[in-house]
Amino acid sequence: MNWFVYILSCRDGSLYTGITTDCVRRLAQHNAGNGAKYTRAKLPVQLVYQERAENRSQATKREMAIKKLTRQQKQRLVAGH
């Protein structure tokens, strides 16, 4: 099964990072208000970055690493993709 780490840009300009096996489905869930509690009040959201991970464990580790980045570092990651 393919896993992905993704970053969403929220209506208020904030960035949200998560993992999924299907980025299109997960984006639709977020925009329907069925995603993370964080994004529900910041709709609509837009997918701005995704990267493939070998498995769920690697996706989770990468998600945590991205969440530790500063906003500026996340923006550079998104811009470089």
Backbone torsions as a table, in degrees:
resi	resn	phi	psi	omega
1	MET	NA	135.1	178.1
2	ASN	-83.7	135.7	175.5
3	TRP	-117.3	149.0	-179.0
4	PHE	-133.8	146.4	168.5
5	VAL	-102.6	135.3	-177.4
6	TYR	-135.1	156.8	174.7
7	ILE	-125.8	132.5	176.4
8	LEU	-108.9	145.0	171.0
9	SER	-100.4	124.7	-177.6
10	CYS	-92.7	163.3	-178.8
11	ARG	-53.8	-35.3	-178.4
12	ASP	-84.7	4.3	178.4
13	GLY	91.2	-5.5	178.4
14	SER	-75.8	164.5	179.9
15	LEU	-116.4	138.7	179.0
16	TYR	-122.2	134.1	179.6
17	THR	-115.7	137.4	178.2
18	GLY	-152.3	-177.7	176.3
19	ILE	-128.2	155.7	-179.3
20	THR	-164.9	168.9	171.9
21	THR	-101.0	-9.6	-177.8
22	ASP	-148.0	101.5	-175.6
23	CYS	-64.4	-39.3	-178.9
24	VAL	-65.0	-47.1	178.8
25	ARG	-62.0	-44.2	-177.2
26	ARG	-66.2	-39.0	176.3
27	LEU	-60.7	-43.8	178.5
28	ALA	-62.3	-40.0	177.9
29	GLN	-62.2	-46.1	178.7
30	HIS	-58.5	-48.4	-176.5
31	ASN	-70.4	-19.4	175.1
32	ALA	-85.4	-1.6	-179.0
33	GLY	85.2	10.9	-178.5
34	ASN	-106.8	14.6	179.5
35	GLY	-93.5	-148.1	-179.4
36	ALA	-65.7	148.7	178.4
37	LYS	-56.8	-36.6	-179.3
38	TYR	-57.9	-41.7	-174.0
39	THR	-82.8	-17.7	-175.7
40	ARG	-58.3	-35.5	-178.9
41	ALA	-91.9	3.7	-174.5
42	LYS	-125.2	29.5	-177.5
43	LEU	-80.5	151.7	0.1
44	PRO	-82.2	161.4	176.3
45	VAL	-114.4	156.4	-178.4
46	GLN	-130.9	135.4	176.6
47	LEU	-73.5	120.3	-178.1
48	VAL	-117.1	-10.1	-178.7
49	TYR	-160.0	142.3	171.0
50	GLN	-151.1	147.6	174.5
51	GLU	-144.1	144.3	-178.4
52	ARG	-79.1	144.1	174.9
53	ALA	-122.3	154.6	-177.2
54	GLU	-67.3	-35.3	-178.0
55	ASN	-160.4	179.1	-177.6
56	ARG	-61.8	-40.1	-179.9
57	SER	-60.5	-46.6	179.4
58	GLN	-66.3	-38.0	178.1
59	ALA	-62.7	-43.1	-179.9
60	THR	-65.0	-42.9	178.5
61	LYS	-62.7	-42.4	179.7
62	ARG	-67.5	-39.7	176.7
63	GLU	-57.2	-45.6	-178.9
64	MET	-65.6	-38.3	178.4
65	ALA	-64.7	-42.3	179.0
66	ILE	-66.1	-40.4	-179.8
67	LYS	-63.4	-24.4	178.3
68	LYS	-81.7	-12.6	179.4
69	LEU	-70.0	155.0	173.5
70	THR	-73.4	166.1	177.4
71	ARG	-58.2	-43.8	-179.4
72	GLN	-62.2	-40.4	178.7
73	GLN	-65.8	-39.1	177.1
74	LYS	-65.0	-40.9	178.9
75	GLN	-63.5	-38.2	176.4
76	ARG	-65.8	-39.3	177.9
77	LEU	-61.0	-47.0	179.5
78	VAL	-63.3	-45.0	-178.2
79	ALA	-66.0	-32.8	-178.5
80	GLY	-81.0	-6.0	-176.7
81	HIS	-86.3	NA	NA
